[in-house]
Amino acid sequence: MSTSKHALEDREWHDIVYQDWFMPDDAATLEQLYEMHQEDAYKMMQYLKTNYPNAKHYYYQHWAWDIGHDGCPTLEAQEAMWERINTASTKFAADNDFILIPCGAAYENARDDERITAPLCRTDELHDEASSGGQYILGCVFFETIFRESCIGDTWRAIDGPSEQTHLALQEIAHATVAEVHGADWVKE
């Protein structure tokens, strides 16, 4: 029978990505949100850092739900949720010496960009999952953060995805977001 420990020990890990699927509106304060991150991840992080000290450790930043989700009925609620997520995830990554994968920041930047007209999420009262355009920008952010290469001009396209102009806009937003978070020299041009 396979266990998580056996699966982890089965190979040498070079890149490890942490993600926390917390419910942002469950936390009344930033401190509670941050404590939720610490509580949920601490044991696994310590195990991985101890056993894979040469691996790069990344933290995947989530985005605020779209307006219309049960927990996010208004623009003000969405903005407040994003502020809590951004502050807590940035602090969590820094405190644990993780490289932040700024997916949430890219989502927020795309939401504010007039070139992006299609929704990045498919939303109902219980779910908020990335659409093909949303998945595409997430892939661009992961690519730039992990490989430190520009996604601009990449020819990969999302299946049933947005137009060519929207693909390029999403690449540019992802690139600008990674540069904003990690510095202009992060990506090798």
Disulfide bonds with the S-S distance in Angstrom:
none
